[in-house]
Amino acid sequence: MIKETVKNNRWEAVLGFFYVALIVGFIVLMFDSNPDNNLFAAGLFMTYCFVRILRYGIRERTEGNKNHALYHYGLAIIAGMVIVAVGVTYLFGL
């Protein structure tokens, strides 16, 4: 039981660091002097939203709320499609 708690705490710490890195990257790139970075900043923010929504969906699924989980999974799919669209636009300049 104690090992599981330590493992969960480490996982939460790593995820928290990941969230902070995404948000800080978003803020730095969105408010710099180069307007070409705004699209990449939007991609970082959508990645943050995608991970949060997906985690909420997984949590709802483990708690037994299937309808709420499907709602969150649907939002995660939409956010994933936005991330792919932003990535394609950023890489290929469409």
C-alpha positions as CSV (number, residue, x, y, z in Angstrom):
1,M,0.0,0.0,0.0
2,I,2.8,2.4,0.8
3,K,4.6,1.7,-2.4
4,E,1.4,2.5,-4.4
5,T,1.1,5.8,-2.6
6,V,4.7,6.7,-3.4
7,K,4.2,5.7,-7.0
8,N,1.0,7.8,-7.3
9,N,2.7,10.8,-5.6
10,R,5.6,10.6,-8.1
11,W,3.2,10.3,-11.0
12,E,1.3,13.3,-9.8
13,A,4.5,15.3,-9.4
14,V,5.7,14.4,-12.9
15,L,2.3,15.3,-14.4
16,G,2.3,18.6,-12.4
17,F,5.7,19.5,-13.8
18,F,4.4,18.6,-17.3
19,Y,1.4,20.9,-16.8
20,V,3.5,23.8,-15.6
21,A,5.9,23.4,-18.5
22,L,3.1,23.5,-21.0
23,I,1.5,26.6,-19.5
24,V,4.8,28.4,-19.1
25,G,5.7,27.6,-22.7
26,F,2.3,28.8,-23.8
27,I,2.6,32.1,-21.9
28,V,6.2,32.7,-23.1
29,L,5.5,32.0,-26.8
30,M,2.1,33.8,-26.9
31,F,3.4,37.0,-25.5
32,D,6.8,37.3,-27.1
33,S,7.6,39.8,-29.9
34,N,7.5,37.2,-32.7
35,P,3.9,36.7,-33.9
36,D,4.9,33.5,-35.8
37,N,5.1,31.6,-32.4
38,N,1.4,32.2,-31.6
39,L,0.3,29.1,-33.5
40,F,2.8,26.9,-31.7
41,A,1.6,28.4,-28.4
42,A,-2.0,27.6,-29.2
43,G,-0.8,24.0,-29.9
44,L,0.8,23.8,-26.4
45,F,-2.3,25.1,-24.8
46,M,-4.5,22.6,-26.6
47,T,-2.0,19.8,-25.6
48,Y,-2.5,20.9,-22.0
49,C,-6.3,20.8,-22.4
50,F,-6.1,17.4,-24.1
51,V,-4.2,15.8,-21.3
52,R,-6.4,17.3,-18.6
53,I,-9.6,16.2,-20.4
54,L,-8.3,12.8,-21.0
55,R,-7.3,12.4,-17.3
56,Y,-10.8,13.5,-16.3
57,G,-12.3,10.9,-18.6
58,I,-10.1,8.2,-17.2
59,R,-11.0,9.2,-13.7
60,E,-14.8,9.2,-14.5
61,R,-14.5,5.8,-16.1
62,T,-12.8,4.4,-12.9
63,E,-15.5,5.9,-10.8
64,G,-18.2,4.2,-12.9
65,N,-19.7,7.2,-14.6
66,K,-19.7,5.9,-18.2
67,N,-21.7,8.8,-19.7
68,H,-19.4,11.4,-18.2
69,A,-16.4,9.4,-19.4
70,L,-17.7,9.3,-22.9
71,Y,-18.3,13.0,-22.9
72,H,-14.7,13.6,-21.8
73,Y,-13.4,11.2,-24.4
74,G,-15.3,13.0,-27.1
75,L,-13.9,16.3,-26.0
76,A,-10.4,14.7,-26.0
77,I,-10.9,13.5,-29.5
78,I,-11.9,17.0,-30.6
79,A,-8.9,18.5,-28.8
80,G,-6.6,15.9,-30.5
81,M,-7.9,16.8,-33.9
82,V,-7.2,20.5,-33.2
83,I,-3.7,19.6,-32.1
84,V,-3.1,17.7,-35.3
85,A,-4.6,20.6,-37.4
86,V,-2.3,23.1,-35.6
87,G,0.7,20.8,-36.1
88,V,0.1,20.4,-39.8
89,T,-0.5,24.1,-40.2
90,Y,2.6,25.0,-38.3
91,L,4.9,22.5,-40.0
92,F,3.7,22.9,-43.6
93,G,2.6,26.6,-43.4
94,L,-0.8,26.0,-44.9
